Amino acid sequence: MKTISKLFILILFVASCESYTEDINTDPNEFTTAPPELIIGQAQLGWMQLATSNSARYAGIFMNHFTGEDRQYVTVNQYSTTAADYDDTWEDAYVRGIEQAQLTRDLALESGNLQLAGIAQICEAAIFGEMAALFGDIPFSQANNIDEFPTPEYDSQASVLSGIQTILDQAITNVGDLSASTYAGNRLSSAATWAEIAHSLKARYYLIAKDYPNALISARNGIDTPEKSLITQHTTALNSENLYYQFMVDERDGYLGATDSHLKNLLDGTVARTIATPGDAERFDFYFTAYSDGTGHAPNVTNDGVFAETAPMNIISYEEVKLIEAEAANRTNDAGDVTAFNEVRAFLATEYGSSFPATTSASGSNALLMEIVEEKYITLIGELQPFHDIRRTGNMLNVPPKTGATIPQRFIYPQIEVDANPNIPSPLPTLFDPTPIN
């Protein structure tokens, strides 16, 4: 009897200890999950980071929008980068962007919120699209499934660009006619619907894939007024400023300039434009400021500048979509190329209060194509898309390289992938190896 009593007491003691120590190693301040309505904000921030931060600055230097003028950026200006320079881009995209978008999608589908799932799919597709455009072959079908695929295979660039079209089609069905202001928080702003944003992104990635007929169809279903541009929102609060402003004013003053850049030379008349444009004088002042010692220029971060502290950045804009329409129409012998291009020129005239003459080139002509691609190169300052265009078109604008004979053709794979993923392409491509679609 005594033995039974002692055993009973021991069982009670063990059970009591388990109840007291259960979850002792769980940090109540470290959340294991969150509502998808909150996670979508992180996914969108990852998208914004990829589109308007370090990747955009590197692309801007590579394609001669800007100049690297101090310390590490001097080597970037010389096209000398290392694999470790792209670690942050990879992490921003896969961990802070795509993974959060996929988690939002899954949780939203579980709760029956198809519209939120569709917004997450739009974000996911856009980040995958930019990564494929920048790097070429990337993890896609096995990405972010570490339990099953700890070292994901690399899908071909073409298959990724095709796959994101499927994701965007699903997103369009899921979002319906939902306003793009829904679940945009204080991060993004647009008067479009999410479906129009998705069609616009379809146009962008069809263009990058050189599928011009589908790019034309998608562009005509996308953003069709300036107010519908999807733009970032910024304030004067710490870490919420325009990301170019943050870098140039708060973090790395003097690193990024524009001295003798090709974009600066086009706008000030040093290099002749395909269409003489008086309004470029006003645009020059919006884009650039002169150094006080007269030695060069920098991107304009003043209150009236393109990269002001609270200035929005385009995620995808009316101008981009209209110029995609113009180029795709030109390449497919659709007479709408002239109209679409002139609509952009008319909008710019209103924006700058100056003259942006309409084209006199014929529909379908190579002269008009040059005008379209050049206008996009100039108008989308600070964005990734002109870098994609230069590589896709074989540098038809003859943008001069900073050094050597060739503009970089891709971003190189990051050191974190070189070290950890045996499925990374071998041999490793260099900065000057074209991506497969180019």
ZIKAQUI-V998638 format. One record per residue. N is the residue number from 1. RES is the residue in one letter. PHI is phi in whole degrees, -180 to 180 (* if undefined). Layout:
n=(N N)
res=(RES RES)
phi=(PHI PHI)
//
This chain:
n=(1 2 3 4 5 6 7 8 9 10 11 12 13 14 15 16 17 18 19 20 21 22 23 24 25 26 27 28 29 30 31 32 33 34 35 36 37 38 39 40 41 42 43 44 45 46 47 48 49 50 51 52 53 54 55 56 57 58 59 60 61 62 63 64 65 66 67 68 69 70 71 72 73 74 75 76 77 78 79 80 81 82 83 84 85 86 87 88 89 90 91 92 93 94 95 96 97 98 99 100 101 102 103 104 105 106 107 108 109 110 111 112 113 114 115 116 117 118 119 120 121 122 123 124 125 126 127 128 129 130 131 132 133 134 135 136 137 138 139 140 141 142 143 144 145 146 147 148 149 150 151 152 153 154 155 156 157 158 159 160 161 162 163 164 165 166 167 168 169 170 171 172 173 174 175 176 177 178 179 180 181 182 183 184 185 186 187 188 189 190 191 192 193 194 195 196 197 198 199 200 201 202 203 204 205 206 207 208 209 210 211 212 213 214 215 216 217 218 219 220 221 222 223 224 225 226 227 228 229 230 231 232 233 234 235 236 237 238 239 240 241 242 243 244 245 246 247 248 249 250 251 252 253 254 255 256 257 258 259 260 261 262 263 264 265 266 267 268 269 270 271 272 273 274 275 276 277 278 279 280 281 282 283 284 285 286 287 288 289 290 291 292 293 294 295 296 297 298 299 300 301 302 303 304 305 306 307 308 309 310 311 312 313 314 315 316 317 318 319 320 321 322 323 324 325 326 327 328 329 330 331 332 333 334 335 336 337 338 339 340 341 342 343 344 345 346 347 348 349 350 351 352 353 354 355 356 357 358 359 360 361 362 363 364 365 366 367 368 369 370 371 372 373 374 375 376 377 378 379 380 381 382 383 384 385 386 387 388 389 390 391 392 393 394 395 396 397 398 399 400 401 402 403 404 405 406 407 408 409 410 411 412 413 414 415 416 417 418 419 420 421 422 423 424 425 426 427 428 429 430 431 432 433 434 435 436 437 438)
res=(M K T I S K L F I L I L F V A S C E S Y T E D I N T D P N E F T T A P P E L I I G Q A Q L G W M Q L A T S N S A R Y A G I F M N H F T G E D R Q Y V T V N Q Y S T T A A D Y D D T W E D A Y V R G I E Q A Q L T R D L A L E S G N L Q L A G I A Q I C E A A I F G E M A A L F G D I P F S Q A N N I D E F P T P E Y D S Q A S V L S G I Q T I L D Q A I T N V G D L S A S T Y A G N R L S S A A T W A E I A H S L K A R Y Y L I A K D Y P N A L I S A R N G I D T P E K S L I T Q H T T A L N S E N L Y Y Q F M V D E R D G Y L G A T D S H L K N L L D G T V A R T I A T P G D A E R F D F Y F T A Y S D G T G H A P N V T N D G V F A E T A P M N I I S Y E E V K L I E A E A A N R T N D A G D V T A F N E V R A F L A T E Y G S S F P A T T S A S G S N A L L M E I V E E K Y I T L I G E L Q P F H D I R R T G N M L N V P P K T G A T I P Q R F I Y P Q I E V D A N P N I P S P L P T L F D P T P I N)
phi=(* -61 -62 -62 -64 -65 -64 -62 -64 -63 -62 -61 -65 -61 -62 -66 -62 -63 -69 -76 -98 -60 66 -63 -95 -92 -82 -66 -94 -109 -74 -93 -156 -158 -62 -60 -63 -92 -67 -59 -63 -66 -62 -67 -64 -63 -63 -61 -61 -63 -78 -132 -112 -60 -61 -67 -67 -60 -61 -63 -71 -57 -96 71 -74 -128 -134 -82 -122 -154 50 -58 -75 -66 -70 -62 -64 -93 60 -115 -125 -114 -59 -65 -66 -108 -60 -64 -59 -63 -67 -56 -72 -80 -89 -85 -112 -62 -60 -69 -66 -68 -65 -59 -57 -64 -67 -66 -66 -62 -91 82 -92 -65 -65 -66 -58 -65 -64 -63 -66 -61 -63 -58 -64 -64 -69 -58 -62 -67 -65 -64 -65 -81 -107 95 -68 -145 -63 -139 -68 -109 -70 61 -123 -68 -67 -90 -132 -65 -125 -63 -72 -94 -84 -65 -56 -63 -70 -66 -65 -73 -64 -71 -65 -65 -61 -67 -62 -64 -63 -60 -64 -72 -81 58 -104 -64 -65 -71 -79 -75 63 -90 56 -101 -101 -128 -147 -169 -93 -82 -93 -64 -65 -66 -62 -64 -61 -64 -67 -59 -62 -59 -82 -67 -62 -60 -82 66 -96 -71 -61 -73 -61 -65 -60 -68 -60 -75 -103 -103 -59 -128 -141 -58 -66 -88 -55 -90 -126 -81 -114 -139 -133 -87 -68 -56 69 -118 -76 -50 -70 -66 -61 -54 -66 -79 -105 -87 -114 -136 -58 92 -69 -105 -127 -145 -58 59 -70 -64 -63 -61 -68 -67 -79 -96 89 -60 -116 -70 -87 -67 -124 -60 -131 -56 -65 -66 -65 -69 -66 -56 -66 -73 -84 -133 -129 -85 -66 -63 -90 76 -91 170 -136 -136 -57 -83 -109 -71 -60 -103 -97 -63 -114 -60 -54 -108 -69 -74 -117 -76 -91 -154 -120 -56 -61 -61 -66 -65 -74 -63 -57 -63 -67 -64 -66 -60 -76 -113 58 -98 -67 -77 -63 -65 -62 -62 -66 -68 -64 -66 -62 -66 -62 -63 -59 -69 -61 -101 61 -150 -91 -126 -58 -69 -72 -112 -77 -77 -58 81 -83 -68 -62 -67 -59 -61 -64 -65 -67 -66 -62 -67 -58 -81 -70 -93 -62 79 -109 -79 -61 -62 -65 -64 -64 -58 -74 -66 -94 65 55 -63 -83 58 -65 -72 -65 -70 -152 70 -112 -137 -76 -50 -104 -171 -88 -92 -64 -75 -63 -63 -82 -58 -78 -115 -118 -68 -88 -62 -54 -136 -70 -66 -70 -94 -59 -107 -88 -60 -68 -54 -73 -104)
//
